[in-house]
Amino acid sequence: MISKMRYRQIGFVLLNLTFAQRQDAQDHPQFVWQGQVDGIAILHLSGKQLAVQIQDGAPVERQKFHFSDPLPKTQQDVRVEVLEGRGYVHVVDRPSIENQYTLAVEIEDRQPGSSFYSIALYWDTSSNVFEGGAEKTDQVRWTGRVDEAAIISCHQQSCVSSAEQGAPVADEHFKFSRPLPDRDSDVRLEDPEGRGQIRLIEQPRRRNNYTARVSIRDAQAGAGEYSFTLVWNRGGSKESKDSAPIPEPTGRGFLWSGRVDGRVRVTLQGGASLSEVLEGVPIGGEHAEMLRPLPARSDLTPTIQKLQGRGRVSIVESPSEKNNYRLVFEIDDPGPGADDYEIQVDW
């Protein structure tokens, strides 16, 4: 008797042969996928790249997939055909400019245990000529190890990471072909690799100091290897290069909370923060949240607000070229004992 695994391997070969025989037909699938699903899995497709997000349940097993045609960077409807599977398969996000032309297909398997799924996707390939122009592009390639959740912020010639949950990003590397321009640009996410979810969440705009941001969420235990490429058109800016840059409006940039007994110094640089105890006992229940990277500019006018706490809070260093664009503030608690502090820094 042929084992169930062997049967599925044969089935995948036969499925590919069937699709290959239909290549000359008008209605052949552009993408086929197979895998063992236990829970809820979301397939994210962009170009000829696939990323699988596990929303609930166990990781997908024995996954196989094949692109006959890349997903075009155009807004369109996509048809799903379920060849095998007991659950519900449907499109939850169609390709559009808002999601960087990414398709999301959800597989819901609510019954106990896992089940084998085989699906085919159909889209219009006539729009694949969209990328045929001669306009030159530039890019930045990023790699690193992420544990739970992180935001990667890329600006000019630098990328900085901020861990939303879990440990700080490790083994972080990036390489720019050219700096990200100081103007409104549309970047696209290409070649995402990793076991979790990688999504472009913010485009470079004046309001965010022309910074592109990518969210990485890793639901599995331990840190995982991730990489992605951001690509943008090289086209020149319509604004006058001689005009002075318009300062970014002041807004919330950093939130800090913790229990202080003595004197504490907090240093911000790029998308990272570091706290140190100058006098007293270690900080209790510390939580730091970088809402947006600190720009490498000397024309900022940062402000600090004490939302909670009995002591004095003040900025002791503002960003400048001399201090490598660091912002430093101190908390001085008079005692006796410790007190809870909540602090907001704006720039």
Secondary structure by P-SEA (a helix, b strand, c coil): cccaaaaaaaaaaaaaaaaaaaccccccccbbbbbbbccbbbbbbcccbbbbbbcccccccccccccccccccbbbbbbbbbccccbbbbbcccccccccbbbbbbbbbcccbbbbbbbbbbccccccccccccbbbbbbbbbbcccccbbbbbcccbbbbbbcccccccbbbbbbcccccccbbbbbbccccccbbbbbcccccccccbbbbbbbbbccccbbbbbbbbbbbccccccccccccccccccccbbbbbbbccbbbbbbcccbbbbbbcccccccbbbbbcccccccccccbbbbbcccccbbbbbcccccccccbbbbbbbbbccccbbbbbbbbcc
